């Protein structure tokens, strides 16, 4: 029979203490029960242990060749060794479940790319430079976390040309009153300018004086008046220095046909007139040609005059352009 170490024998799942095995001791074949073999192995191990001096916080360890050696075991490590589950061991190490907020986290999925490490209730970052912002959760930064503006009446934007950092832009109460209006009509109301149509028909007029130089006014052309904008004549007023009589005609022609002549009259049968009076007006003008184009020239002609030495005439109208 070939000598063979007991340690080389194939494992037996269940061996009774009374089962016998053939052994060779110093060339002599013998039989030994399973109990005797186990007792011999344990005795050898205990003998090896007995030769060691066990220090504080140490345990016996069998190395990879079967030798027994001493190895450190701190009191803290012992608190981990007596845990019965991995979860209990993580808790001992100061961890928590994956939904908690401890120093360690138990993760059951090793391929997890975005671990849920919970939401810390408070925390302060110090000595951080180049803090990445790509990982910030959308809508997570509140207004309170944005730096304070330098003063009231400020908007955040950029007035400097080109792309760049956000800047403060001054926006007064008057400016805010405009930018919160829903449409252009509301903004015109805020500005107090009314509708566009009202701007196009802005009331206007002009006045001129006919002066006799201290003597009664004579007949003939007294003024040529270029008109720089289009308007519609709506009436006239005339006043004099003294009570008297005067009839004034108004002619109109284009700049190209200057000067206007009597055939260019636009006053119809309602010429500005005083008849033994010091003032008069006509605000209906039913017989006038009232439309005046930009660039037209008006001629002012005195048809007749008695007593008055100076009169002032105003032609009223609405500007149309």
Rosetta silent file (secondary structure, phi, psi, omega in degrees, C-alpha in Angstrom):
SEQUENCE: XXXXXXXXXXXXXXXXXXXXXXXXXXXXXXXXXXXXXXXXXXXXXXXXXXXXXXXXXXXXXXXXXXXXXXXXXXXXXXXXXXXXXXXXXXXXXXXXXXXXXXXXXXXXXXXXXXXXXXXXXXXXXXXXXXXXXXXXXXXXXXXXXXXXXXXXXXXXXXXXXXXXXXXXXXXXXXXXXXXXXXXXXXXXXXXXXXXXXXXXXXXXXXXXXXXXXXXXXXXXXXXXXXXXXXXXXXXXXXXXXXXXXXXXXXXXXXXXXXXXXXXXXXXXXXXXXXXXXXXXXXXXXXXXXXXXXXXXXXXXXXXXXXXXXXXXXXXXXXXXX
SCORE:     score description
SCORE:     0.000 S_00000001
   1 L     0.000  133.852 -178.233    0.000    0.000    0.000 S_00000001
   2 L   -79.020  134.344  177.105    1.381    3.400   -0.938 S_00000001
   3 L   -63.856  140.830 -179.143    1.860    5.902    1.916 S_00000001
   4 L  -149.489  134.651  177.796   -0.532    8.819    1.628 S_00000001
   5 L   -66.984  144.586  177.436   -1.152   11.820    3.834 S_00000001
   6 H   -61.026  -33.510 -178.596   -4.552   11.974    5.443 S_00000001
   7 H   -66.933  -19.001 -179.946   -4.850   15.517    4.138 S_00000001
   8 H   -87.778   -9.967 -179.031   -4.588   14.145    0.582 S_00000001
   9 L   -68.369  147.430  178.911   -7.522   11.753    0.996 S_00000001
  10 L   -64.785  145.154 -179.406  -10.727   12.643   -0.812 S_00000001
  11 L   -66.999  142.352  177.134  -13.323   14.302    1.381 S_00000001
  12 L  -114.353  128.058 -172.877  -16.061   12.064    2.727 S_00000001
  13 L   -64.596  -34.592 -178.965  -19.407   13.739    3.290 S_00000001
  14 L  -149.034  114.137 -178.418  -20.254   11.678    6.375 S_00000001
  15 L  -123.916  123.650  178.468  -17.792    9.471    8.297 S_00000001
  16 L   -75.395  152.045  179.997  -18.735    7.744   11.562 S_00000001
  17 L   -59.219  -28.536 -175.406  -16.259    7.785   14.403 S_00000001
  18 L   -86.509   -9.129  177.746  -16.070    3.962   14.277 S_00000001
  19 L   -62.380  138.516 -178.298  -15.164    3.738   10.606 S_00000001
  20 E  -104.116  149.859  178.022  -11.658    2.312   10.194 S_00000001
  21 E  -131.342  142.522  176.873   -8.938    3.418    7.791 S_00000001
  22 E   -80.000  128.966  179.852   -5.690    1.633    6.842 S_00000001
  23 E  -128.503  160.898  178.863   -2.642    3.678    7.824 S_00000001
  24 E  -123.327  118.831 -179.215    1.139    3.112    7.582 S_00000001
  25 E  -121.554  111.069  179.873    3.254    4.137   10.497 S_00000001
  26 L    54.171   42.012  176.276    7.047    3.743   10.130 S_00000001
  27 L    84.286   -0.368 -179.426    6.598    0.967    7.578 S_00000001
  28 E  -109.454  126.082  179.408    4.035   -0.920    9.631 S_00000001
  29 E   -77.523  131.984  179.000    0.467   -1.243    8.348 S_00000001
  30 E  -138.840  171.531  173.317   -2.159   -0.458   10.949 S_00000001
  31 E  -117.262  142.393  178.049   -5.809    0.445   11.206 S_00000001
  32 E  -138.165  140.678  177.745   -7.157    3.620   12.780 S_00000001
  33 E   -78.434  163.626  178.552  -10.709    4.778   13.358 S_00000001
  34 H   -60.937  -37.742  178.694  -11.966    8.113   12.127 S_00000001
  35 H   -62.058  -41.384  179.686  -12.177    9.318   15.725 S_00000001
  36 H   -64.535  -38.939 -179.704   -8.501    8.465   16.290 S_00000001
  37 H   -64.845  -44.179 -178.891   -7.472   10.331   13.146 S_00000001
  38 H   -65.816  -41.552  179.872   -9.411   13.466   14.130 S_00000001
  39 H   -61.473  -40.709  178.884   -8.084   13.378   17.644 S_00000001
  40 H   -63.447  -42.902 -178.422   -4.508   13.114   16.318 S_00000001
  41 H   -66.225  -42.567 -179.127   -5.011   16.087   13.954 S_00000001
  42 H   -65.570  -40.164  179.980   -6.553   18.258   16.658 S_00000001
  43 H   -60.759  -39.818  178.291   -3.764   17.346   19.093 S_00000001
  44 H   -65.541  -40.323  179.981   -1.158   18.473   16.558 S_00000001
  45 H   -65.745  -43.833 -179.952   -2.980   21.746   15.978 S_00000001
  46 H   -63.972  -35.484  178.551   -3.338   22.420   19.691 S_00000001
  47 H   -64.506  -39.783  179.595    0.355   21.673   20.157 S_00000001
  48 H   -66.980  -40.956  178.469    1.210   24.239   17.495 S_00000001
  49 H   -64.451  -39.773 -177.592   -1.140   26.789   19.103 S_00000001
  50 H   -61.768  -25.871 -179.456    0.344   26.068   22.546 S_00000001
  51 L   -79.903   -5.057 -178.382    3.771   27.114   21.259 S_00000001
  52 L   -97.972  149.976  174.825    2.496   30.642   20.379 S_00000001
  53 L  -104.112  111.253 -175.571    2.305   33.637   22.745 S_00000001
  54 L   -84.155  121.473  179.669   -1.041   35.384   22.218 S_00000001
  55 L   -94.612 -176.705  178.169   -0.882   39.174   22.673 S_00000001
  56 L   -67.558  137.879  178.524   -3.535   41.865   23.167 S_00000001
  57 L    53.439   51.051  175.465   -5.967   42.217   20.241 S_00000001
  58 E  -133.426  155.966  174.675   -4.555   39.177   18.346 S_00000001
  59 E  -136.658  162.590  173.427   -6.038   35.989   16.930 S_00000001
  60 E   -83.116  141.460 -179.561   -4.656   32.757   15.466 S_00000001
  61 E  -136.915  137.829  174.783   -4.737   32.521   11.686 S_00000001
  62 E   -93.579  121.460 -177.353   -3.951   29.613    9.340 S_00000001
  63 L   -79.995 -173.312 -172.833   -1.907   30.858    6.390 S_00000001
  64 L   -71.564   -8.612  176.677   -2.065   29.616    2.788 S_00000001
  65 L  -110.169    7.849  176.498    0.295   26.663    3.534 S_00000001
  66 L    92.658    1.719  179.795   -1.544   25.533    6.661 S_00000001
  67 L   -81.797  146.579  178.617    0.755   27.110    9.235 S_00000001
  68 E   -93.414  132.857  179.773   -0.742   28.789   12.245 S_00000001
  69 E  -139.648  165.085  176.013    0.288   32.398   12.908 S_00000001
  70 E   -92.005  142.991  177.587   -0.776   35.358   15.002 S_00000001
  71 E  -141.837  148.037 -177.743   -2.511   38.311   13.339 S_00000001
  72 E   -65.649  149.685  172.331   -3.890   41.593   14.784 S_00000001
  73 L  -149.522   99.651 -178.118   -7.608   41.940   15.532 S_00000001
  74 L   -71.531  163.915  177.223   -8.622   45.310   16.984 S_00000001
  75 H   -59.934  -38.091  179.419  -11.647   45.765   19.176 S_00000001
  76 H   -65.286  -43.700  179.015  -13.330   47.693   16.337 S_00000001
  77 H   -60.668  -33.979  179.214  -12.632   44.889   13.821 S_00000001
  78 H   -64.232  -31.997  179.085  -14.155   42.450   16.279 S_00000001
  79 H   -69.283  -23.541  176.097  -17.421   44.468   16.193 S_00000001
  80 H   -81.358  -40.739 -176.773  -17.575   43.833   12.438 S_00000001
  81 H   -63.204  -27.070 -177.888  -16.703   40.129   12.691 S_00000001
  82 L   -88.360    0.599  176.104  -19.599   39.417   14.999 S_00000001
  83 L   -73.016  142.757 -175.157  -22.147   40.882   12.533 S_00000001
  84 L   -94.165  -13.818 -179.623  -24.337   38.194   10.976 S_00000001
  85 L  -137.318  162.545  177.122  -25.171   39.962    7.681 S_00000001
  86 H   -64.383  -38.884  178.952  -23.519   42.323    5.195 S_00000001
  87 H   -61.263  -41.449  178.655  -26.123   44.998    5.947 S_00000001
  88 H   -64.425  -37.283  179.182  -25.284   44.796    9.652 S_00000001
  89 H   -65.466  -41.035  178.198  -21.575   45.128    8.824 S_00000001
  90 H   -63.302  -40.364  178.155  -22.229   48.275    6.700 S_00000001
  91 H   -62.842  -40.522  177.558  -24.259   49.739    9.556 S_00000001
  92 H   -60.899  -35.901 -179.640  -21.382   49.014   11.965 S_00000001
  93 L   -79.640    4.064  176.575  -19.054   50.876    9.588 S_00000001
  94 L    93.420   15.000 -178.496  -21.335   53.923    9.752 S_00000001
  95 E   -90.542 -172.004  179.330  -23.293   53.335    6.541 S_00000001
  96 E  -154.890  173.520  177.123  -26.984   53.325    5.751 S_00000001
  97 L   -66.022  167.252 -173.753  -29.438   51.955    3.253 S_00000001
  98 L   -62.649  -20.014  178.709  -29.404   53.340   -0.312 S_00000001
  99 L   -95.311    3.337 -177.096  -32.143   55.833    0.540 S_00000001
 100 L   -92.017 -164.483 -176.328  -30.323   57.118    3.620 S_00000001
 101 L  -137.305   34.048 -178.578  -27.666   59.767    4.117 S_00000001
 102 L   -83.993 -173.650 -179.109  -24.805   58.046    5.987 S_00000001
 103 L   -73.345  -31.634  175.617  -21.097   57.863    5.235 S_00000001
 104 E  -118.901  155.730 -178.672  -21.456   54.526    3.386 S_00000001
 105 E  -129.662  134.940  175.526  -24.290   53.344    1.192 S_00000001
 106 L   -85.622  120.059  179.328  -25.445   49.833    0.521 S_00000001
 107 L  -117.815  124.761 -178.159  -25.929   49.400   -3.233 S_00000001
 108 L   -88.387  -18.180 -179.330  -27.430   46.208   -4.513 S_00000001
 109 L  -108.748  106.609 -176.064  -26.792   46.991   -8.198 S_00000001
 110 L   -66.630  -20.030 -177.952  -23.065   47.105   -8.914 S_00000001
 111 L   -94.717   11.626 -177.496  -23.681   48.638  -12.369 S_00000001
 112 L   -62.922  123.450 -177.764  -25.622   51.605  -10.974 S_00000001
 113 L   -96.391  -23.828  177.833  -24.477   54.743  -12.855 S_00000001
 114 L  -128.985   78.093 -175.858  -26.539   57.308  -10.964 S_00000001
 115 L   -65.059  142.216  175.886  -26.748   56.102   -7.367 S_00000001
 116 L   -86.908  100.337 -176.268  -29.453   57.578   -5.204 S_00000001
 117 L  -100.091   14.820  175.978  -27.439   58.817   -2.263 S_00000001
 118 L    83.586 -179.185 -179.624  -30.282   60.738   -0.687 S_00000001
 119 L  -121.048  106.139  178.643  -30.664   64.462   -0.065 S_00000001
 120 L   -59.354  139.885 -178.720  -28.502   65.931    2.707 S_00000001
 121 L   -74.980  -23.933  179.764  -30.535   68.225    4.927 S_00000001
 122 L  -160.526  157.907  177.452  -27.699   70.725    5.257 S_00000001
 123 L   177.392  149.951  178.905  -24.125   71.216    4.212 S_00000001
 124 L  -129.625  125.654  177.526  -21.493   73.868    3.531 S_00000001
 125 L   -91.314  126.085  178.115  -18.852   73.592    0.815 S_00000001
 126 L  -124.720  151.704  177.706  -15.549   75.244    1.737 S_00000001
 127 L    55.994   35.741  179.261  -12.296   75.637   -0.178 S_00000001
 128 L  -101.759  124.863  174.716  -14.003   74.488   -3.374 S_00000001
 129 L  -123.276  144.132  179.680  -12.643   75.767   -6.682 S_00000001
 130 L    65.075   35.049 -178.996  -13.890   74.809  -10.097 S_00000001
 131 L   -62.424  121.717 -178.592  -17.052   73.239   -8.664 S_00000001
 132 L   -69.298  143.040  179.791  -18.751   71.483  -11.609 S_00000001
 133 L  -109.901   -7.253 -177.157  -22.312   72.570  -12.363 S_00000001
 134 L   -62.227  -28.053 -177.227  -23.230   69.954  -14.970 S_00000001
 135 L   -85.982   -1.616  179.070  -24.473   67.639  -12.239 S_00000001
 136 L   -65.417  135.788  178.180  -26.885   70.175  -10.738 S_00000001
 137 L   -71.737  137.985  178.029  -30.460   68.971  -10.891 S_00000001
 138 L   -54.987  138.381  176.863  -32.727   71.140  -13.056 S_00000001
 139 L    67.151   13.874 -176.809  -34.738   73.701  -11.036 S_00000001
 140 L   -84.913  -24.838 -177.302  -32.777   72.847   -7.884 S_00000001
 141 L   -86.148  120.834 -178.510  -31.154   76.281   -7.401 S_00000001
 142 L   -87.533  165.114  177.587  -33.535   78.689   -5.679 S_00000001
 143 H   -57.875  -35.203 -177.573  -33.591   82.491   -6.025 S_00000001
 144 H   -64.583  -22.812 -178.628  -32.193   82.744   -2.504 S_00000001
 145 H   -86.754   -8.691  176.606  -29.030   80.909   -3.627 S_00000001
 146 L   -82.146  146.875 -178.452  -28.270   83.460   -6.372 S_00000001
 147 L   -59.919  151.851  179.131  -25.978   86.305   -5.390 S_00000001
 148 L   -67.510  147.239  171.235  -27.642   89.536   -4.238 S_00000001
 149 L   -77.440  160.890 -171.492  -28.092   92.377   -6.732 S_00000001
 150 L   -77.738  -23.072 -176.780  -26.209   95.566   -5.935 S_00000001
 151 L  -164.340  176.242  175.221  -29.237   97.855   -5.599 S_00000001
 152 L   -73.676  171.805  178.962  -32.952   98.238   -6.325 S_00000001
 153 L    57.957   53.354  179.052  -34.291   98.821   -9.849 S_00000001
 154 E  -131.155  140.880  168.871  -32.105   96.179  -11.495 S_00000001
 155 E  -113.535  152.721  175.626  -32.740   93.530  -14.145 S_00000001
 156 E   -99.389  126.100 -178.776  -30.391   90.645  -14.887 S_00000001
 157 E  -173.205 -142.713  176.826  -29.298   90.419  -18.484 S_00000001
 158 L  -152.913  120.560  176.788  -26.466   91.713  -20.614 S_00000001
 159 L  -101.988  -20.303  176.817  -26.023   95.187  -22.103 S_00000001
 160 L   -70.542  140.973 -178.665  -22.393   94.758  -23.160 S_00000001
 161 L   -62.455  142.207  176.752  -22.017   93.696  -26.775 S_00000001
 162 L    86.935  169.609  179.140  -21.403   90.003  -27.402 S_00000001
 163 L   -72.284  155.301  179.727  -21.859   86.912  -25.283 S_00000001
 164 L   167.268 -165.904 -177.766  -20.586   86.923  -21.719 S_00000001
 165 L   -66.431  155.695  174.829  -21.471   86.955  -18.040 S_00000001
 166 L   -65.802  139.937 -179.462  -24.841   88.103  -16.771 S_00000001
 167 E  -124.894  162.135  174.079  -24.874   91.808  -15.897 S_00000001
 168 E   -88.140  133.080  178.815  -27.141   94.127  -13.924 S_00000001
 169 E  -120.239  127.077 -179.529  -29.248   96.494  -16.052 S_00000001
 170 E   -66.188  132.239  178.003  -30.920   99.517  -14.486 S_00000001
 171 L  -141.616  105.080 -176.069  -34.711   99.441  -14.824 S_00000001
 172 L   -76.364  174.224  177.707  -36.643  102.230  -13.109 S_00000001
 173 H   -59.788  -37.285  178.654  -40.252  102.171  -11.994 S_00000001
 174 H   -65.192  -40.155  177.892  -41.177  104.008  -15.203 S_00000001
 175 H   -65.502  -40.854  178.980  -39.406  101.355  -17.257 S_00000001
 176 H   -64.978  -32.800  178.570  -41.145   98.549  -15.370 S_00000001
 177 H   -64.066  -27.444  177.590  -44.488  100.225  -15.999 S_00000001
 178 H   -82.567  -44.697 -172.149  -43.817   99.833  -19.726 S_00000001
 179 H   -75.018  -12.691  175.869  -42.396   96.317  -19.827 S_00000001
 180 L   -94.366    2.680  175.758  -45.305   94.820  -17.917 S_00000001
 181 L   -74.171  143.732 -173.076  -47.819   96.148  -20.469 S_00000001
 182 L   -77.110  -26.506 -176.862  -49.420   93.412  -22.554 S_00000001
 183 L  -155.332  177.887 -176.998  -49.299   95.185  -25.938 S_00000001
 184 H   -63.670  -37.023  179.904  -48.353   98.377  -27.765 S_00000001
 185 H   -61.734  -41.443  178.760  -51.738   99.978  -27.105 S_00000001
 186 H   -65.436  -36.630  178.360  -51.256   99.508  -23.358 S_00000001
 187 H   -67.541  -38.088  176.826  -47.777  101.029  -23.590 S_00000001
 188 H   -63.691  -37.133  177.292  -49.133  104.084  -25.426 S_00000001
 189 H   -64.375  -43.115  177.953  -51.672  104.464  -22.642 S_00000001
 190 H   -59.662  -39.332 -179.512  -48.880  104.257  -20.055 S_00000001
 191 H   -79.362  -13.612  179.266  -46.965  106.942  -21.960 S_00000001
 192 L    74.011   28.152 -177.787  -50.104  109.049  -22.319 S_00000001
 193 L  -102.590   -5.495  177.604  -49.760  109.422  -26.101 S_00000001
 194 L    74.151 -167.945 -177.661  -53.095  107.904  -27.095 S_00000001
 195 L   -78.946  159.802  179.153  -53.773  105.888  -30.229 S_00000001
 196 H   -60.795  -37.573  179.833  -51.720  106.069  -33.425 S_00000001
 197 H   -61.022  -35.135  178.154  -54.696  107.516  -35.249 S_00000001
 198 H   -69.128  -34.233  176.854  -54.767  110.431  -32.848 S_00000001
 199 H   -64.709  -37.528 -176.533  -51.113  111.116  -33.530 S_00000001
 200 H   -70.980  -19.462 -179.052  -51.806  111.238  -37.263 S_00000001
 201 L  -119.479   41.060 -178.897  -54.504  113.913  -36.795 S_00000001
 202 L   -60.732  130.201  179.574  -52.719  116.060  -34.264 S_00000001
 203 E   -62.265  139.578 -179.209  -54.423  119.428  -33.944 S_00000001
 204 E  -152.236 -177.532  179.636  -52.383  122.269  -35.419 S_00000001
 205 E   168.593  173.830  176.865  -52.701  125.725  -36.955 S_00000001
 206 E  -151.194  156.885 -178.052  -50.712  128.852  -37.629 S_00000001
 207 E  -124.380  156.269  175.022  -51.157  132.585  -37.253 S_00000001
 208 E  -148.760  160.431 -177.395  -49.979  135.613  -39.171 S_00000001
 209 E  -118.861  139.279  171.626  -50.276  139.385  -38.812 S_00000001
 210 E  -111.456  116.280 -171.242  -51.224  142.010  -41.393 S_00000001
 211 E  -118.817  124.041  177.802  -49.747  145.343  -40.267 S_00000001
 212 L   -85.336    3.557  178.152  -50.521  148.705  -41.855 S_00000001
 213 L    66.725   33.403  179.368  -47.600  150.347  -40.078 S_00000001
 214 L    95.304  -10.015  178.856  -49.885  152.728  -38.139 S_00000001
 215 L  -114.138  168.278  177.810  -52.101  153.472  -41.130 S_00000001
 216 L   -59.290  139.684 -177.939  -55.189  151.768  -42.455 S_00000001
 217 L   -65.017  137.920  178.437  -54.305  148.451  -44.099 S_00000001
 218 L   -95.688  167.750  179.676  -54.110  148.596  -47.893 S_00000001
 219 L   -82.343  165.796  176.619  -55.250  145.940  -50.374 S_00000001
 220 E   118.050  178.207 -179.466  -53.021  143.416  -52.111 S_00000001
 221 E   -72.536  130.289 -177.999  -50.844  140.385  -51.310 S_00000001
 222 E  -112.774  -28.257 -177.261  -49.398  140.548  -47.788 S_00000001
 223 E  -147.999  148.225  162.002  -47.850  137.088  -47.186 S_00000001
 224 E  -119.547  127.081 -173.466  -46.674  133.927  -48.888 S_00000001
 225 E  -124.590  106.860  174.851  -46.574  131.018  -46.432 S_00000001
 226 E   -69.699  139.570 -179.274  -44.912  127.653  -47.361 S_00000001
 227 L  -109.764  117.387 -173.882  -46.607  124.704  -45.607 S_00000001
 228 L   -85.670   -7.775 -177.211  -44.148  121.881  -44.587 S_00000001
 229 L  -142.186  158.166  178.676  -46.767  119.263  -43.684 S_00000001
 230 L   -78.577  136.931  174.517  -50.160  118.081  -44.893 S_00000001
 231 E  -156.192  167.759  179.999  -53.145  119.304  -42.933 S_00000001
 232 E  -115.652  125.262  179.698  -56.839  120.073  -43.254 S_00000001
 233 E   -75.555  128.809 -177.409  -58.100  123.593  -42.542 S_00000001
 234 E  -115.464   -9.668  179.614  -61.032  123.496  -40.124 S_00000001
 235 E   174.049  175.004  175.810  -61.678  127.185  -39.347 S_00000001
 236 E  -141.285  156.979  173.901  -60.323  130.695  -38.944 S_00000001
 237 E  -130.924  143.777  176.845  -60.185  133.467  -36.318 S_00000001
 238 E  -139.947  133.599  175.721  -59.542  137.171  -36.947 S_00000001
 239 E  -134.468  154.611 -177.597  -59.000  140.015  -34.466 S_00000001
 240 E  -130.371  165.833  179.446  -58.015  143.665  -35.033 S_00000001
 241 E   -72.737  -30.089  177.394  -56.434  146.497  -33.107 S_00000001
 242 E  -140.493  165.491  176.449  -59.627  148.585  -33.478 S_00000001
 243 E   -68.425  135.143 -179.270  -63.134  148.008  -34.696 S_00000001
 244 E  -176.337 -161.243 -177.266  -63.263  148.193  -38.488 S_00000001
 245 E  -132.242  143.903  177.069  -63.759  146.229  -41.662 S_00000001
 246 E  -162.877  145.427  173.503  -61.506  143.952  -43.714 S_00000001
 247 E  -126.592  124.965 -176.712  -61.867  141.014  -46.154 S_00000001
 248 E  -119.098  129.012  178.086  -58.904  138.615  -46.533 S_00000001
 249 E  -102.345  152.391  178.959  -58.653  135.962  -49.268 S_00000001
 250 E  -122.548  123.259  178.346  -56.499  132.792  -49.066 S_00000001
 251 E  -109.292  156.782  179.320  -54.890  131.329  -52.173 S_00000001
 252 E  -144.452  135.595  172.766  -53.106  127.961  -52.535 S_00000001
 253 E  -153.200  170.765 -179.683  -50.788  126.432  -55.109 S_00000001
 254 L   -74.716  163.764  177.462  -47.925  123.991  -55.339 S_00000001
 255 L   -62.145  -36.946 -179.823  -44.329  124.945  -54.742 S_00000001
 256 L   -65.375  -28.888 -177.297  -43.629  124.278  -58.428 S_00000001
 257 L   -99.936   11.259  179.822  -46.346  126.791  -59.461 S_00000001
 258 L   -54.834  139.134    4.544  -45.325  129.522  -56.997 S_00000001
 259 L   -93.596  154.666  174.560  -46.634  132.143  -56.587 S_00000001
 260 L   -69.293  153.924 -178.331  -50.350  131.421  -56.118 S_00000001
 261 L  -127.346  178.809 -175.475  -52.772  133.881  -57.745 S_00000001
 262 H   -58.590  -28.650  178.158  -56.395  134.938  -57.299 S_00000001
 263 H   -70.689  -11.017  179.921  -57.529  132.006  -59.409 S_00000001
 264 H   -97.774   18.023 -178.141  -56.064  129.688  -56.727 S_00000001
 265 E   -60.720  143.417  177.937  -58.438  130.899  -53.997 S_00000001
 266 L  -122.160    4.485 -171.073  -59.615  128.240  -51.523 S_00000001
 267 L   -88.568   -8.363  178.831  -61.788  130.443  -49.262 S_00000001
 268 L    56.769 -135.008  179.608  -65.086  130.178  -51.173 S_00000001
 269 L  -100.892   15.255 -176.832  -67.697  132.563  -49.787 S_00000001
 270 L  -122.093   49.545 -179.972  -66.336  132.375  -46.234 S_00000001
 271 L   -67.577  147.083  174.692  -63.269  134.583  -46.383 S_00000001
 272 E   -55.578  121.515 -169.320  -61.873  135.844  -43.071 S_00000001
 273 E  -141.971  141.229  166.221  -63.894  139.041  -42.598 S_00000001
 274 E  -119.389  134.099  177.701  -64.537  141.898  -40.143 S_00000001
 275 E  -128.697   97.021 -175.628  -67.571  144.097  -40.731 S_00000001
 276 E    51.175   46.478 -178.186  -67.493  147.077  -38.401 S_00000001
 277 E  -145.437  168.385 -179.564  -66.175  144.706  -35.743 S_00000001
 278 E  -108.395  -11.176  179.771  -62.966  143.909  -33.886 S_00000001
 279 E  -153.529  156.592  177.856  -63.188  140.077  -33.957 S_00000001
 280 E  -166.821  161.496  176.447  -64.820  137.233  -35.895 S_00000001
 281 E  -157.777  157.461  175.210  -64.469  133.497  -36.524 S_00000001
 282 E  -142.560  117.087 -176.022  -65.791  130.668  -38.707 S_00000001
 283 L  -113.151   16.270  179.524  -65.281  127.073  -37.532 S_00000001
 284 L  -113.493  -43.890  175.184  -67.429  125.266  -40.161 S_00000001
 285 L    50.326   60.301 -178.245  -65.999  126.300  -43.572 S_00000001
 286 L   -75.361  -17.599 -177.812  -68.633  124.671  -45.718 S_00000001
 287 L  -112.855    5.400 -178.703  -67.397  126.380  -48.933 S_00000001
 288 L   -82.792  154.356  160.941  -63.630  126.127  -48.459 S_00000001
 289 L   -91.091  103.663 -166.306  -61.184  123.805  -50.186 S_00000001
 290 L   -90.978  -15.792 -174.451  -59.737  122.628  -46.903 S_00000001
 291 E   -81.625  129.758  177.592  -57.051  120.106  -47.940 S_00000001
 292 E  -125.142  127.808  179.462  -53.446  121.357  -47.975 S_00000001
 293 L   -91.064  154.962  175.758  -50.566  119.110  -49.110 S_00000001
 294 L   -61.648  128.924 -179.691  -47.066  119.202  -47.706 S_00000001
 295 L    99.315  -12.059  175.714  -45.053  121.713  -49.771 S_00000001
 296 L   -65.198  156.839  177.942  -48.037  123.837  -50.861 S_00000001
 297 E  -120.211  129.552  176.361  -47.698  127.614  -50.593 S_00000001
 298 E   -97.453  140.440  173.756  -50.520  129.831  -49.287 S_00000001
 299 E  -111.550  134.588  179.984  -50.960  133.403  -50.441 S_00000001
 300 E  -110.508  117.446 -175.331  -52.655  135.959  -48.142 S_00000001
 301 E  -124.747  133.489  175.852  -54.386  138.760  -50.018 S_00000001
 302 E   -90.542  116.507  178.114  -56.377  141.732  -48.643 S_00000001
 303 E   -78.387  -39.798  179.933  -59.418  142.290  -50.850 S_00000001
 304 E  -158.738  156.232  179.197  -60.627  145.385  -48.930 S_00000001
 305 E  -159.522  142.317  178.118  -59.987  147.174  -45.624 S_00000001
 306 E  -141.272  128.589  171.677  -61.377  150.187  -43.699 S_00000001
 307 L    77.099  -49.049 -173.378  -60.130  151.756  -40.459 S_00000001
 308 L   -64.853  141.051  179.246  -58.195  148.771  -39.087 S_00000001
 309 L  -111.312  -16.390  177.728  -54.414  149.208  -39.013 S_00000001
 310 E  -153.979  132.047  176.286  -53.394  145.753  -37.736 S_00000001
 311 E  -133.083  152.316  176.399  -55.140  142.357  -37.747 S_00000001
 312 E  -121.440  129.669 -177.793  -54.129  138.883  -36.615 S_00000001
 313 E  -121.871  136.171  174.509  -55.490  135.816  -38.373 S_00000001
 314 E  -118.975  126.202  170.915  -55.238  132.166  -37.278 S_00000001
 315 E   -97.388  115.704  178.691  -55.982  129.309  -39.655 S_00000001
 316 E   -84.819  155.160  177.456  -57.008  126.261  -37.587 S_00000001
 317 E  -173.377  177.444  174.870  -56.502  122.684  -38.822 S_00000001
 318 E  -122.121  128.368 -179.434  -55.591  119.104  -38.146 S_00000001
 319 E   -75.382  133.915 -176.923  -52.257  117.733  -39.258 S_00000001
 320 L  -112.971    0.668  177.931  -52.598  114.571  -41.331 S_00000001
 321 L  -162.454    0.000    0.000  -48.941  113.608  -41.862 S_00000001
